[in-house]
Amino acid sequence: MIKKIAGRYLSGKESNLTNSTLQLEGNELVICDDAGNEIQRTIFNEVKISTRIGSVPRKINFPNFSSFETDENELIDQLIRSRGKSTSLIHRLEGKLHFIFLALVITVAISWAALFVGLPFLAKTAAEKLPNGLLNEASQSTLDALDYLAFEPSQLPRDKQVEIISMINENLSHSEKYSFQILFRKGDTIGANAFALPDGSIIFTDELIELLKKDEEIFAVFAHELGHVVKRHSLRQLLQSTSVAIISYFILGEATDGLLEALNTLPAFLMNNSYSREFENEADEYAIQLLKDLGISPTHLGSALASLSHYHSEEEGIKYLQTHPPTKERILRTKEP
C-alpha cells in the first residue's frame, strides 16, 4: 500500500497553498487537508504528473486546474509504478556516467553535423533559390560600394577592353549558355585583383590585365571567377556566416530583413575575407575542367596564380592573396594531366 504523500495543494482559485496529503483509493487520487477533510478527488488517469528531474518537487495537475506539489519524489514514483506505468527516462539516466558520456558524444556529433553539414547545405539551397531580382539588386549595391570605397574608373583603353571581352566570348563554347558580364576598374590600393558578383558580373582591375600578358592567363582567371559565380560561392559563404538569415528565409519563405542586411555586407566580404578552401578548390576544378573542354592548357591558370603570388609578395594593402589564396597545391593541380 502506498503511503500518504505530504505536500501542498493549490485550488487554482486562490493563491494560498494548503498543507495536505495525497493518497490512492482504488482508482482515484484523494487529497485531504491537515484536518482530514477531503478537498479533491480525481480518477488517476485524468491527472498529469510532472517528470522527475533530480530533486525538483513533483507537481500533479488536476482537470479543474488545481494542483498538488510534493517533495516526496520516491513515493510519487511508487505511486506511478503501482498503476503499471513507467517512471521518467530522464531520471533513470541521471547519475549514470556512461549515459552522460554517450549523451555528450551525441550532442557533439549533432552540433558538428549541424555546423559543418547542415549549415552549408542550407546555405547552398538558399543561395540557389534566391530570386534573380534580389541578386541583381545586391550585386549593383555591392558594385556601387566598391566603386566608392576601392575602385577608380578604368584607364584601360577601350580597344583593349573590347579585345579582352571578345577573346573571352570567342573562347567559350557556343553550345553552352553562360550568364556573365565583364567589367573593368582601376584597382588602386587593391592592385591586381578580380571579383565575381552574384549576378555574374566579373570585375578585372587594370593592374591584373597589365600583369597577365597572355590571353590564356586572363581567360584562366576569368574561368576561375566564373566558377565562383556558377557555384554562388560569395552568397553561400556569406549566408553560412549569417545563419539567422538562412533560417528566417526557410521559415518565412521570402527574403527577410535579416537576409537583406546580410547581402549588404557583400562589399566588405569581397574586399577583406577569403573564400573557404572548399570553395577555392571548387572554383579551381571548374576552371580546369572548362579549360580542358575548350582545348586550353590548365597550366595557364597555374601561371596566373604564380604571377599573382609573386606580384603581391612585396606589396602592401588588400591583396589578391587574401581573397584568392594561391597555394603550391593549387598550382600543382593545374599541371596534372
Secondary structure, DSSP 8 states (H G I E B T S, - for coil): ----EEEEEE-SSSS--EEEEEEEETTEEEEEETTS-EEEEEEGGG-EE----TT--EEEE-TTS-EEEES-HHHHHHHHHHTT----HHHHHTT-HHHHHHHHHHHHHHHHHIIIIIHHHHHHHHHHHS-HHHHHHHHHHHHHHHHHHT-EE--S-HHHHHHHHHHHHHHS-TTS----EEEEEE-GGG-S-EEE-TTSEEEEEHHHHHH--SHHHHHHHHHHHHHHHHTTHHHHHHHHT-HHHHHHHHHHSS--HHHHHHHTTHHHHHHH----HHHHHHHHHHHHHHHHHTT--THHHHHHHHHHHHHHTT--SS-HHHHS---HHHHHHTT--
